[in-house]
Amino acid sequence: MKWKKEWKPLVLIVVVFLTCFYLPVGIPRFDNAITEALQLVKWYAREHVLLCLIPAFFIAGAISVFISQASVMKYLGANAPKVLAYGVASVSGSVLAVCSCTVLPLFSGIWRMGAGLGPATAFLYSGPAINVLAIVLTARILGLELGIARAVGAISFSIIIGLLMHLIFRKEEQEKAIAQAALPEPEVARPLWKTAVYFASMVGILIFANWGKPESGAGLWHFLYSAKWVITAFFGLGFGILLTAWFQMLWWKTVIAAVPAIVLAVLFPHQPVLSFAAASIGLSVITSTSDGEMGEWFGVTWGFAKQILPLLLGGVLVAGALLGSKPGQEGLIPNAWVTWAVGGNSLTSNFLASIIGAFMYFATLTEVPILQGLIGSGMGKGPALALLLAGPALSLPSMLVIYSIMGFKKTFVYCSLVVIMSTIAGILFGALS
């Protein structure tokens, strides 16, 4: 009897042992794949965790604490008017212009607060997919035709995928709508406009701290890039003032949190990330040592970080090992295989382009130079669009996190819809081009 309980651990031990015993260390492709995995996770930690994920975690925590459940349900809930719900979801997601991983804490926040499945998944897709700067860059580098097709596809996909998710799981959504209708109207601590201004300050920090360098050395985009840290600092100043004036944070705590960031900004003006890190640590300290809303805010934020960050970093490691850290660097899967798989405009090439895009990790705007290289190697226009529609919206790391939030069934259906619709769009675009 006892043996029946122990066979599973024994099998696991044997599998781990055999894996270690036959580990192909010394084979160049395997060794390079390990290096690429570590390179990608190092780059991800430097470029995305501090500037993207930490602000996103705080925003997600703030959604759960400072926005009433009634407000979320009014605009995004199962009982909300469909035009309003999907309009708010797609617009609010696109304004953020974040990557497939950064949008996850925000999605988790609105899902936890009672957003309907359809609007929540519309937001989940629109955040990384409807990126105005990326669409403009696509049109300039890959051609106006592909840029317009990407814009039309991404905007329509966010709404169609949301509606399909709602219809497929309509029984659960009906039950949620009934439960939400029975909830009492909660008390509101402050006017909605104050909460909106407060969130605008945090979103401003997130957007401008991650403002990418444009190709052109002139124009509005370049001006905003050159002034990105000054603009970020002004948003940070406004955020600190609002924290004290409207959210009862003790003024001396706000000052203590701000001083190290200001000192580092003065001493190391060419390393603004140091100041940003100091501000993040300061905010964490003063919220974690406070009672009431502030303490709850940090607790929820920390909960999101514990749930999401390990899965993201693990997924990035696997993605780097399989496909490499950047164009020209190979993982276990040779680049030549990828180029061969997505050549032409066949059903197979479009489907494989969607699958490859869904599992690869694309940081914001990096998909354009990657596509430029693949098109130069013979990739068809249809598969290029399929990858553009599936790639930024999904990745292996994001799939792991979505699974932890929504469960296997909903995650599988959502990812399948993205892949299938991207494939169809690619076939149609390839046929018309």
C-alpha positions as CSV (number, residue, x, y, z in Angstrom):
1,M,0.0,0.0,0.0
2,K,2.8,2.3,1.0
3,W,4.6,1.6,-2.3
4,K,1.6,2.9,-4.3
5,K,2.0,6.3,-2.7
6,E,5.7,6.5,-3.4
7,W,5.9,5.5,-7.1
8,K,5.3,9.0,-8.4
9,P,8.2,10.5,-6.4
10,L,10.4,7.6,-7.6
11,V,9.5,8.2,-11.3
12,L,10.2,11.9,-10.8
13,I,13.6,11.2,-9.3
14,V,14.5,8.7,-12.1
15,V,13.5,11.3,-14.8
16,V,15.5,14.0,-13.2
17,F,18.5,11.7,-12.7
18,L,18.4,10.5,-16.4
19,T,18.1,14.1,-17.6
20,C,21.2,15.1,-15.6
21,F,23.1,11.9,-16.6
22,Y,22.5,12.5,-20.3
23,L,22.7,16.3,-20.2
24,P,24.3,17.3,-23.5
25,V,26.9,19.6,-22.0
26,G,29.8,20.3,-24.4
27,I,27.6,20.1,-27.5
28,P,27.9,23.6,-29.1
29,R,24.2,24.1,-29.8
30,F,23.2,23.1,-26.3
31,D,25.9,25.3,-24.6
32,N,24.9,28.2,-26.9
33,A,21.2,27.7,-26.0
34,I,22.0,28.0,-22.3
35,T,24.0,31.1,-22.9
36,E,21.2,32.6,-25.0
37,A,18.7,31.8,-22.2
38,L,20.8,33.6,-19.6
39,Q,21.5,36.5,-22.0
40,L,17.7,37.0,-22.6
41,V,16.8,36.8,-18.9
42,K,19.6,39.2,-18.1
43,W,18.4,41.7,-20.7
44,Y,14.8,41.2,-19.5
45,A,15.8,41.9,-15.9
46,R,17.6,45.1,-16.9
47,E,15.2,46.5,-19.4
48,H,11.8,45.3,-18.2
49,V,11.5,44.3,-14.6
50,L,12.5,47.6,-13.0
51,L,11.0,50.1,-15.6
52,C,8.0,48.1,-16.8
53,L,6.9,45.4,-14.3
54,I,7.4,47.3,-11.0
55,P,5.2,50.2,-12.1
56,A,2.7,47.8,-13.6
57,F,2.6,45.8,-10.3
58,F,1.9,49.1,-8.4
59,I,-0.8,50.1,-10.9
60,A,-2.4,46.7,-10.7
61,G,-2.4,46.8,-6.9
62,A,-3.9,50.3,-7.0
63,I,-6.7,49.0,-9.3
64,S,-7.6,46.5,-6.6
65,V,-7.4,48.9,-3.7
66,F,-8.4,52.4,-4.9
67,I,-10.9,51.6,-7.7
68,S,-14.2,50.4,-6.3
69,Q,-15.5,47.1,-7.6
70,A,-18.7,48.9,-8.6
71,S,-16.7,51.2,-11.0
72,V,-15.0,48.2,-12.6
73,M,-18.3,46.4,-13.1
74,K,-20.0,49.5,-14.4
75,Y,-17.5,49.9,-17.3
76,L,-16.1,46.3,-17.7
77,G,-18.4,44.0,-15.8
78,A,-20.5,41.2,-17.1
79,N,-23.6,43.5,-16.9
80,A,-21.9,46.5,-18.6
81,P,-23.2,47.6,-22.0
82,K,-21.2,45.8,-24.6
83,V,-20.2,48.9,-26.6
84,L,-19.0,50.7,-23.5
85,A,-17.2,47.7,-22.0
86,Y,-15.3,46.7,-25.2
87,G,-14.6,50.3,-26.1
88,V,-13.2,51.1,-22.7
89,A,-11.1,47.8,-22.7
90,S,-9.6,48.3,-26.1
91,V,-8.9,52.0,-25.7
92,S,-7.4,51.7,-22.1
93,G,-5.3,48.8,-23.2
94,S,-4.0,50.6,-26.3
95,V,-3.1,53.8,-24.4
96,L,-0.6,51.8,-22.3
97,A,1.3,50.5,-25.2
98,V,3.1,47.8,-23.1
99,C,4.5,44.4,-24.0
100,S,2.7,41.0,-23.5
101,C,4.3,40.6,-20.1
102,T,3.8,44.1,-18.7
103,V,0.0,44.0,-19.4
104,L,-0.4,40.9,-17.2
105,P,-0.5,42.5,-13.8
106,L,-3.0,45.1,-15.1
107,F,-5.1,42.3,-16.6
108,S,-4.9,40.4,-13.3
109,G,-6.0,43.5,-11.4
110,I,-9.2,44.2,-13.4
111,W,-10.0,40.4,-13.6
112,R,-9.7,40.2,-9.8
113,M,-12.1,43.2,-9.4
114,G,-14.8,41.6,-11.4
115,A,-14.3,42.6,-15.0
116,G,-16.2,40.4,-17.5
117,L,-14.2,37.8,-19.4
118,G,-14.9,39.4,-22.8
119,P,-13.7,43.0,-21.9
120,A,-10.9,41.6,-19.8
121,T,-9.5,39.6,-22.7
122,A,-10.0,42.5,-25.1
123,F,-7.9,44.6,-22.7
124,L,-5.3,41.7,-22.5
125,Y,-4.9,41.6,-26.3
126,S,-5.1,45.4,-27.0
127,G,-2.4,46.4,-24.5
128,P,0.6,45.0,-26.4
129,A,-1.1,44.6,-29.9
130,I,-2.5,48.1,-30.4
131,N,0.7,50.1,-30.0
132,V,0.5,53.3,-32.0
133,L,4.3,53.8,-32.2
134,A,4.8,50.1,-33.2
135,I,2.2,50.4,-36.0
136,V,3.8,53.6,-37.3
137,L,7.2,51.9,-37.2
138,T,5.8,48.9,-39.1
139,A,4.4,51.1,-41.8
140,R,7.7,53.1,-42.2
141,I,10.0,50.1,-42.2
142,L,8.0,47.2,-43.5
143,G,5.7,49.2,-45.8
144,L,2.4,51.1,-45.5
145,E,0.4,48.2,-46.7
146,L,1.6,46.0,-43.8
147,G,1.3,48.8,-41.3
148,I,-2.4,49.4,-42.2
149,A,-3.2,45.7,-42.1
150,R,-1.6,45.4,-38.7
151,A,-3.6,48.4,-37.3
152,V,-6.9,47.1,-38.7
153,G,-6.2,43.5,-37.6
154,A,-5.1,44.4,-34.0
155,I,-8.0,46.8,-33.4
156,S,-10.6,44.3,-34.7
157,F,-9.0,41.3,-33.0
158,S,-9.2,42.9,-29.6
159,I,-13.0,43.2,-29.8
160,I,-13.7,40.0,-31.8
161,I,-11.5,37.9,-29.4
162,G,-13.3,39.4,-26.4
163,L,-16.7,38.8,-27.9
164,L,-15.8,35.2,-28.8
165,M,-14.5,34.5,-25.2
166,H,-17.7,35.9,-23.8
167,L,-19.8,33.7,-26.1
168,I,-17.8,30.5,-25.5
169,F,-18.0,30.9,-21.7
170,R,-21.4,32.6,-21.7
171,K,-22.8,30.3,-19.0
172,E,-20.1,31.3,-16.6
173,E,-20.5,34.9,-17.6
174,Q,-24.3,34.8,-17.0
175,E,-23.7,33.4,-13.5
176,K,-21.1,36.2,-12.9
177,A,-23.6,38.8,-14.1
178,I,-26.3,37.5,-11.7
179,A,-23.9,37.5,-8.8
180,Q,-22.7,41.0,-9.6
181,A,-26.2,42.3,-9.9
182,A,-26.9,41.2,-6.3
183,L,-23.9,43.0,-4.9
184,P,-24.6,46.1,-2.8
185,E,-23.3,49.5,-3.9
186,P,-20.1,50.1,-1.9
187,E,-19.1,53.4,-0.3
188,V,-16.7,55.6,-2.3
189,A,-13.8,57.0,-0.4
190,R,-13.0,59.8,-3.0
191,P,-14.4,61.2,-6.2
192,L,-13.7,59.2,-9.4
193,W,-11.9,62.2,-11.0
194,K,-9.3,62.2,-8.1
195,T,-8.7,58.5,-8.6
196,A,-8.4,59.0,-12.4
197,V,-5.8,61.8,-12.0
198,Y,-3.8,59.6,-9.6
199,F,-3.8,56.7,-12.0
200,A,-2.8,59.1,-14.9
201,S,0.3,60.0,-12.9
202,M,1.3,56.4,-12.5
203,V,0.5,55.5,-16.2
204,G,2.6,58.6,-17.2
205,I,5.6,57.3,-15.3
206,L,5.2,53.8,-16.9
207,I,4.8,55.2,-20.4
208,F,7.6,57.8,-20.4
209,A,10.1,55.7,-18.4
210,N,9.9,53.2,-21.3
211,W,9.7,55.6,-24.2
212,G,11.7,54.0,-27.0
213,K,14.2,55.8,-29.2
214,P,12.7,56.5,-32.7
215,E,14.7,56.0,-35.9
216,S,14.4,59.7,-36.9
217,G,16.6,62.2,-35.1
218,A,14.0,64.9,-35.3
219,G,10.3,65.4,-34.8
220,L,7.9,65.0,-31.9
221,W,8.8,61.4,-31.1
222,H,12.5,62.2,-30.9
223,F,11.7,65.3,-28.7
224,L,9.7,63.2,-26.3
225,Y,12.5,60.6,-26.2
226,S,15.1,63.2,-25.4
227,A,13.0,64.6,-22.6
228,K,11.6,61.3,-21.4
229,W,13.3,61.3,-18.0
230,V,12.4,65.0,-17.3
231,I,8.8,64.2,-18.2
232,T,8.9,61.0,-16.0
233,A,10.3,63.1,-13.1
234,F,7.4,65.6,-13.4
235,F,4.9,62.7,-13.3
236,G,6.7,61.4,-10.3
237,L,6.5,64.8,-8.6
238,G,2.8,65.0,-9.2
239,F,2.4,61.4,-8.0
240,G,4.1,62.2,-4.7
241,I,2.0,65.3,-4.2
242,L,-1.2,63.4,-4.9
243,L,-0.1,60.6,-2.6
244,T,0.1,63.1,0.3
245,A,-2.8,65.3,-0.5
246,W,-5.5,62.8,-1.4
247,F,-4.3,59.4,0.0
248,Q,-3.3,60.4,3.5
249,M,0.4,59.5,3.2
250,L,2.3,61.4,5.9
251,W,4.3,64.2,4.2
252,W,7.5,63.3,5.9
253,K,7.4,59.7,4.6
254,T,6.9,61.0,1.0
255,V,9.9,63.3,1.5
256,I,12.1,60.5,2.9
257,A,11.1,58.3,-0.1
258,A,11.9,61.1,-2.6
259,V,15.3,62.3,-1.2
260,P,17.4,59.4,-2.3
261,A,16.0,59.5,-5.8
262,I,16.7,63.2,-6.1
263,V,20.2,62.9,-4.8
264,L,21.0,60.1,-7.2
265,A,19.5,62.1,-10.1
266,V,21.8,65.0,-9.3
267,L,24.9,62.8,-8.7
268,F,24.4,60.5,-11.7
269,P,22.4,62.4,-14.2
270,H,23.3,60.0,-17.0
271,Q,22.1,56.9,-15.1
272,P,18.4,57.7,-14.4
273,V,17.6,54.1,-13.7
274,L,19.4,54.4,-10.4
275,S,17.1,57.2,-9.4
276,F,14.1,55.3,-10.7
277,A,15.2,52.2,-8.6
278,A,15.6,54.4,-5.5
279,A,12.1,55.9,-5.9
280,S,10.6,52.4,-6.4
281,I,12.3,51.1,-3.2
282,G,11.3,54.3,-1.3
283,L,7.6,53.8,-2.4
284,S,7.8,50.2,-1.3
285,V,9.1,51.1,2.1
286,I,6.7,53.8,3.0
287,T,3.6,51.9,1.8
288,S,4.7,48.6,3.4
289,T,5.1,50.4,6.8
290,S,1.8,52.2,6.6
291,D,-1.7,51.2,7.7
292,G,-5.0,51.4,6.0
293,E,-5.2,51.8,2.2
294,M,-1.5,52.3,1.8
295,G,-0.5,49.1,3.6
296,E,-3.2,47.2,1.7
297,W,-1.9,48.7,-1.6
298,F,1.6,47.3,-1.0
299,G,0.2,43.9,0.1
300,V,-1.8,43.5,-3.0
301,T,1.1,44.7,-5.2
302,W,3.5,42.2,-3.5
303,G,0.9,39.5,-4.1
304,F,0.9,40.2,-7.8
305,A,4.7,40.2,-7.9
306,K,5.0,36.8,-6.1
307,Q,2.4,35.3,-8.5
308,I,3.6,36.7,-11.8
309,L,7.4,37.4,-11.7
310,P,8.7,33.8,-11.1
311,L,6.6,32.6,-14.0
312,L,7.7,35.3,-16.3
313,L,11.4,34.9,-15.6
314,G,11.1,31.1,-16.0
315,G,9.3,31.6,-19.3
316,V,11.9,34.0,-20.6
317,L,14.6,31.5,-19.8
318,V,12.8,28.8,-21.8
319,A,12.1,31.1,-24.7
320,G,15.7,32.2,-24.8
321,A,16.9,28.6,-24.8
322,L,14.6,27.6,-27.7
323,L,14.8,30.7,-30.0
324,G,17.8,32.7,-28.8
325,S,18.0,36.2,-27.3
326,K,18.0,38.4,-30.4
327,P,18.1,38.2,-34.2
328,G,21.2,36.4,-35.5
329,Q,21.6,34.4,-32.2
330,E,20.3,30.9,-32.2
331,G,18.9,28.7,-29.4
332,L,18.1,25.0,-29.7
333,I,15.9,25.8,-32.7
334,P,18.0,26.9,-35.7
335,N,17.0,30.2,-37.3
336,A,17.1,28.5,-40.7
337,W,14.2,26.3,-39.6
338,V,12.2,29.3,-38.7
339,T,12.9,31.0,-42.0
340,W,12.1,27.8,-43.9
341,A,8.8,27.4,-42.0
342,V,7.4,30.8,-42.7
343,G,8.4,31.2,-46.4
344,G,5.7,31.8,-49.0
345,N,2.0,32.4,-48.2
346,S,0.6,28.9,-47.7
347,L,-1.7,27.8,-44.9
348,T,1.1,26.0,-43.2
349,S,3.5,29.0,-43.3
350,N,0.8,31.3,-41.9
351,F,-0.1,28.8,-39.2
352,L,3.6,28.3,-38.2
353,A,4.2,32.0,-38.2
354,S,1.3,32.4,-35.8
355,I,2.6,29.6,-33.6
356,I,6.2,30.9,-33.6
357,G,5.0,34.4,-32.8
358,A,2.8,33.2,-30.0
359,F,5.7,31.4,-28.2
360,M,8.4,34.0,-28.9
361,Y,9.0,36.9,-26.5
362,F,8.8,40.3,-28.2
363,A,9.7,43.4,-26.2
364,T,7.9,46.5,-27.4
365,L,9.0,47.5,-30.9
366,T,11.5,44.6,-31.3
367,E,9.2,42.7,-33.6
368,V,9.7,45.1,-36.4
369,P,13.5,44.6,-36.9
370,I,13.0,40.8,-36.4
371,L,10.4,40.8,-39.2
372,Q,12.6,42.9,-41.4
373,G,15.3,40.2,-41.2
374,L,12.8,37.4,-41.8
375,I,11.2,39.1,-44.8
376,G,14.7,39.7,-46.2
377,S,15.3,35.9,-45.9
378,G,12.1,35.0,-47.9
379,M,9.2,35.3,-45.4
380,G,5.9,36.0,-47.2
381,K,3.7,39.0,-46.5
382,G,0.9,36.8,-45.1
383,P,3.0,35.1,-42.5
384,A,4.6,38.4,-41.6
385,L,1.2,39.8,-40.7
386,A,0.3,36.6,-38.9
387,L,3.4,36.9,-36.7
388,L,2.8,40.7,-36.1
389,L,-0.8,39.9,-34.9
390,A,0.1,36.9,-32.7
391,G,3.6,37.8,-31.5
392,P,3.3,41.0,-29.5
393,A,0.1,39.8,-27.9
394,L,1.3,36.4,-26.7
395,S,4.5,34.8,-25.5
396,L,5.5,31.6,-23.6
397,P,6.0,33.6,-20.3
398,S,2.6,35.4,-20.7
399,M,0.9,32.1,-21.3
400,L,2.2,30.7,-18.0
401,V,0.9,33.7,-16.2
402,I,-2.5,33.8,-17.9
403,Y,-2.9,30.1,-17.0
404,S,-2.2,31.0,-13.3
405,I,-4.9,33.7,-13.5
406,M,-7.7,32.2,-15.6
407,G,-7.0,28.4,-15.6
408,F,-6.2,26.0,-18.4
409,K,-9.4,26.0,-20.4
410,K,-9.8,29.8,-20.8
411,T,-6.1,30.2,-21.5
412,F,-6.1,27.5,-24.1
413,V,-9.2,29.0,-25.8
414,Y,-7.7,32.6,-25.7
415,C,-4.3,31.5,-27.2
416,S,-6.1,29.3,-29.8
417,L,-8.2,32.2,-30.9
418,V,-5.2,34.5,-31.3
419,V,-3.3,31.9,-33.3
420,I,-6.3,30.9,-35.5
421,M,-7.4,34.5,-36.2
422,S,-3.8,35.5,-37.0
423,T,-3.5,32.6,-39.4
424,I,-6.7,33.6,-41.2
425,A,-5.7,37.2,-41.4
426,G,-2.3,36.2,-42.8
427,I,-3.9,34.0,-45.5
428,L,-6.3,36.7,-46.6
429,F,-3.6,39.4,-46.6
430,G,-1.1,37.2,-48.5
431,A,-3.8,36.4,-51.1
432,L,-4.7,40.1,-51.6
433,S,-1.1,41.4,-51.7
